[in-house]
Amino acid sequence: MASTYDIVEKAAKTGKVDKGVNEVTKAVERGIAKLVVVATDVSPKELIQHLPILCKEKGIKFAEVESREKLGISVGINRPTAAVAVLEVGEASIDSLN
């Protein structure tokens, strides 16, 4: 089974992703995100605590990973990122997630 990082990486290469808490929040509010992934090592936690609730309200898949660093790498940027929204899955399969 593909890891969440693999899914994000494939979506970033073959589909479309938004990165960063603000962009991800907008994508969720607009209902265009297919999957939201947040890193659990974000500090302060308040930065991302609204995302699981919003995703649940909108019926958007939600997943957590342990590292901002690895999440940034998986979307192809050289900086840590707290959150990623997959807008177009491309060749990634998000059905394997919860």
C-alpha positions in Angstrom: 0.0 0.0 0.0 1.3 3.4 -0.9 2.2 5.7 2.0 0.5 9.1 2.3 3.7 10.7 1.3 3.8 8.6 -1.9 0.2 9.6 -2.7 1.0 13.3 -2.2 4.2 13.0 -4.3 2.3 11.3 -7.2 -0.5 13.9 -7.0 2.0 16.7 -7.1 3.7 15.3 -10.2 0.7 14.2 -12.2 -2.2 16.2 -10.8 -2.6 19.5 -8.8 -1.9 20.3 -5.2 -2.0 23.4 -3.0 0.4 23.8 -0.2 0.4 25.8 3.0 -2.3 26.2 5.6 -3.9 29.3 4.0 -4.1 27.8 0.5 -5.3 24.5 1.9 -8.0 26.2 4.0 -9.3 28.0 0.9 -9.4 24.8 -1.1 -11.4 23.1 1.6 -13.8 26.0 2.0 -14.4 26.1 -1.8 -14.9 22.3 -1.7 -12.3 21.7 -4.4 -9.9 19.6 -2.3 -10.1 15.8 -2.7 -7.6 15.1 0.1 -6.0 17.1 2.8 -2.8 16.0 4.5 -1.4 17.8 7.6 1.8 17.3 9.5 1.5 16.5 13.2 4.8 18.3 14.0 3.3 21.7 13.4 3.7 24.2 16.2 1.5 25.8 17.4 -1.2 23.2 16.8 -3.8 26.0 16.5 -2.5 26.6 13.0 -4.0 23.4 11.7 -6.7 22.4 14.2 -9.5 23.8 12.1 -8.7 21.6 9.1 -10.0 18.2 10.3 -13.3 19.8 11.3 -13.6 21.6 8.0 -12.8 18.5 6.0 -15.4 16.5 7.9 -18.1 19.2 7.2 -17.2 19.1 3.5 -16.8 15.4 3.2 -13.1 15.7 2.2 -10.6 12.9 3.0 -8.2 13.8 5.7 -4.8 12.3 6.6 -2.0 13.1 9.0 1.7 12.6 8.5 4.4 13.0 11.1 6.8 15.3 9.3 6.5 18.8 7.8 9.9 18.3 6.3 8.9 15.1 4.5 5.6 16.6 3.4 7.4 19.5 1.8 9.8 17.1 0.0 6.9 15.0 -1.2 5.2 18.0 -2.9 8.5 18.9 -4.5 9.5 22.0 -2.4 12.7 22.4 -0.4 10.8 23.8 2.6 8.7 22.2 5.3 5.0 22.5 4.8 2.3 22.1 7.4 -0.5 21.2 5.1 -1.2 20.0 1.5 -4.5 19.8 -0.4 -4.7 17.5 -3.4 -7.0 19.2 -5.9 -6.5 16.9 -8.8 -5.3 13.4 -8.0 -3.6 12.7 -11.4 -2.2 9.2 -11.2 -2.4 9.0 -7.5 -4.9 6.7 -5.8 -6.4 8.3 -2.7 -9.0 5.5 -2.3 -6.5 3.5 -0.2 -6.7 6.2 2.5 -9.3 5.7 5.2 
